[in-house]
Amino acid sequence: MSGEMWGALGRILLYLPLVLLVCYLTVRFGLARLSGTVHRSGDLVLVERLAFGPKQGLAVVRCGNKHFLIGLGEASPRLLAELPDYPDVWGGSGHGS
């Protein structure tokens, strides 16, 4: 192999792990979490999510004008509480989609 070929192979071996790391971090932590994007589906809105691990966490969901605390895990999501005093950041008018 020529010196040019060795240089190209060295660059691939150097940069490929960096690209894979960036891809992993993007998928693992998500760009939506960093930007604070609200996920909408009709009247049901995921307002906030807090991850405790890869498969566990809490979520605040707005359904109409009510907010609920949902437990997330390996089993089905579980309603933990209604949050009557939760601040309505979006004003219930559908902003933030």
N, C-alpha and C positions, 0 to 999 in steps of 0.2 A: 504494500500500500504506500501511496505517496504521502508526503508531509501534509498536503492539503486535506487528504482523506482523514488522517489522524486528527487534524484540527477540527474538522466538521464533527467527527465522532465524539471528540472531547466536549464540544459545545452542546451536543445533544445530551450527553450524559450529565452535563452541568445544569442545563436549563429545563430538561424534562421533569425532574423532581420538583423544581420550583413552580412550574405550571400546574403540576398535579396537586401541589400543596394549596395553591390559590383556588383551584377548582374545589378541593375538599372543603376549605374554609368557607367558600361561598355557599356551597350546598349545606354544610353543617350549621352555620350561623345565619345564613340567609340575608339577602340584601333588604328584604321587606322589614325584618326586625330592626335593622340599623336605621332605616328611614322612618320607622314608626307608621308604616302604611296600615290602614284599616282595611280588613278583608270583608267584602259585602256579599250577601246572597239574599236579595229581596229584603224582607223586614228583619232578618237575622244577621247581626253584625258581630264579628270577633273584634272586640275593642282592645284587648290587651292579653298577652300570654307571657307567663313566667315559667321557664323550663327548670326542672330540678335535676334532670338527667336526660338521656336520649329518649326515654319512653314515659317519663313522669313530668307532671307540671300542673299549673293552674291556669285557667282562662276566665276572663270576664267577657260575657256575651250579652249583647243588648237584643232584646226581642220586643219590638214596638217601643214602648217608653219604659220598660222594666229592664233592670240589669241583674244578671245571675252569675254566681261563682261556680265554675265547673271544675271538678277534679279530673285530670287526665292521667291515664296509665295504660298498662297492658290490657286491662279489662275495658269494658264499655265506659264511656264518660259518665261521671256521676254528679248530679246536682248537689252542691254542698250548702248553698244559701242563696236567698234573694238579697240583693243589695239596694234597699230603697233609697239610701242617701248617697249613692254613687254619683259623682259629678258628671253631668251630661255634656261632655266636651264639644260634641258635634251639634248639640241643640236639637237632636231628633229630626233634622230636616234633610238627612241623607248626604251631608257633606263628608268629604274624606274618602271617597271611593277611589 
